[in-house]
Amino acid sequence: MQDLKQFLFDRGYVRVKLKKTATNHFEIKAKINGIKGRFILDTGASKSCLGMEDIEFFKLNTKESEHKASGAGPSEIDTLISSKNEISIGKFKIKKIALILISLQHINNALEKQEVNPIQGIIGADILHKGKAIIDYNKKYLYLLIKKN
């Protein structure tokens, strides 16, 4: 019987290691515009986002956004948008992706209370959908499709 790893490799997927945090989130490393960052993998987030605190760090061009972000909290959050970015997660790459910018201060404050290092963004369903993502929760791996057979 073929294991999941080999089955997906044979179909053009790559595997990326996930780290489970003390808050039961998966942390993932990725590059935005060639610059490494730490992110939370969030299948419930419709769009991937970065912290407004890291606009210069990731070399982002931003513009005003009329949209408000909402999450598990009770209020809407002001946003900016940054277009034409490149994201790399392992060997998986997307060029010209738009990213939402929000303040991550409330998230990082909550993480720090649990002694979890701050993050710089959230990898959401938009990227997971483009990569036809498969998550192996047991072994803590994310699989993303890089080539079609």
N, C-alpha and C positions, 0 to 999 in steps of 0.2 A: 504494500500500500504506500502510495506516494504521500509525503508530508506536505503541509500547507506551503512552507517556504519554497520547496522545489516546484510545486504546482504553479505558484505565482511567478517565480523566476522564469519558468518556461513560457509564460505568457507575456513577458516584457515588464514585469514589475521590479522595483527596487525596494529594499528594506531599510528602514530608518529606526534606530533605537529610541524608545521612549523612556523617560524617567518618571516614576511615580513619586509625587511630592507628599509631604505630611498632610496636605489638605485633600488628598485623593484625586488630584488633577494629574494629567500627563504633561510633563514639560518636554519641549522639543527644541532642538537647535536648528536655526535656519539663517540664511543670509538674505538681507534686503540690500539691493544695489551693491552686492559684493561685500557687505559688512555683516559680521556675525552678531547674532542676537539670541536671546532666550525668550521663548514663547510658551504659552499655555495652549494645548490642543483643546478646542471647544467645538464639539459637533453641533451644539445648540446655537452657536453664533452664526447668523446668516452671512455675515461679511467678516473678513479678516481685518484686524485693526492694529494700529501702532499707537504708542503713547505720544501725545503732543510734546512731551518732555524730550523726545528723541528726534525731533524734526531735523536738526543740524547733524546729529550723529549719523543718521541713515541717508543724509544728503537728499532730502525730499523737497520737491516743489509742491507747494500747497495752494489751495484756493478755498474760498468760503463755500460752505455747503448749507443749503436750506434745510437739509434733513436733520432730524434729531435721532440720536441712538437711544435705544431702550434695552434694558436687561432685566435682571432679577429684582432690581431695586424699584422703588416707587416713582422715580422722576426720570424725565428725559434728559439727555446729555447733549451739549453742544458738540458739533463735529466740524472738522475740515476734511477735505479730500485731497489725495495725492495720486495723480495718474501716471501711467507709463513707468512703473517700477518693475524691477526684476526680482523675483524671489527664487531661491534655491534651497531645497530641502534634500540633503544628500545629493544624489545625481539627478533628482527631479528638478525641473526648472520651468518657470512661467515667465515670459517676457510681456511687458506692457500690461501689467495688472494694476488696477486702481485699489488703493487702500484707504480705509477710513481712519481718521485720527481723532482720538478721544483722550481725555485725561485718564490715566491709569492709576492716579494717586490713591483712590479709594480701594482699588484692587490690591495694590502693593502694600498699603497699610494693613489690610486684612492678612495678606501673606506673611508680612513681617511678624505679626502677632503669633503666627504659627511657626515662626523661625524658618520660613521659606524665603529664599532669595527673591528679590524683585524681578519682574518680567518686563520685557519691552514691547510685548504685543500679544495678540491672540490669533492663532491660525484657526479660521472658521470654515464653515461648510462650502463657501465659494471655492477655496483652494482644494478642499477634500473632494469636491464634486469633479473639478477639472482633472484631478489625479486618479479618479475612480478608486478612491481610497478604501482600503480594507484594514481594519484594526484588529490585531491579535492581542486582546486584553490580557490573556493568560501569560504570554511570553513577552509582552510589552514591546511590540513592534508595530510600526505603521508601514503599510505597503502602498506604493504609488506607481501608477503605470507610466513608463517613459517611452515605450515603443509598442506599436500595434503589430501583431503578427498577421 
